[in-house]
Amino acid sequence: MKLRITIVLALLCATTASAHAASTRVNSPWYWTSGVCKSVLQSSGMQLADGRTFNVAKAFCVGKGGLKTCQWSSGHRTRLYTDFYAFARSYDGVVRTFQLRTHGKDDYRSWDIKALGREPNAQKFSDFVAPLAAALAQQELTKGCAPYSP
C-alpha cells in the first residue's frame, strides 16, 4: 500500500513539476510512440547518472507535453512524442518513475529519477500502474498535437 501511495504522489509531482520542462522547445528530430519507448526501455535497460545500470522487466510510457513535444504520424494515425513519463519495474522488484526525452532512434536522456520502493509481484505492479498511466495519457491528450512534418 505504501508503494502505491508513493507512486501516486510521484505522479502528481511529476505532472506539475514538468510544466517548465515542457515549455522549452525540443531540438530532437526523433519521435517515438509510447510503445517504442516501452520497447527501448525493456530491451536496453537504463543507466543512471552515477553509472549504475538496471534492466527493466516492465515499463509504461506516456507521451507528454502537447504541441511542443508531439506530432502526428503521416496519415494522422498515431501520436508521436519526444518526451515521456515512464514507470519501470526492474527484475529485482524496484519501481522507479522518471522523465525521458528522445535523442535518437534508440537513444534518450532521463531525469527526475525516483526509486519508489519494491513491488515483488510483477502483476500487481502492472495492475496498479496501468490505470494510472491511462489516466495520465488522457490528461496529456487534451494538450493537443502538432501536424505531421517530415
Buried (B, 14 or more C-beta within 10 A) or exposed (E): EEBBEBBEEBBEEBBEEBEEBBEEEBEBEBBBBBEBBBBBBBEBBBEEEEEEEBBBBBBBBBBBBBEBBBBBEEEEEBBBBBBBBBBBBBEEBBBBBBBBBBBEEEEBEBEBBBBBBBBEEEEEBBEBBEEBBEEBBEEBBEBEBBEBEE
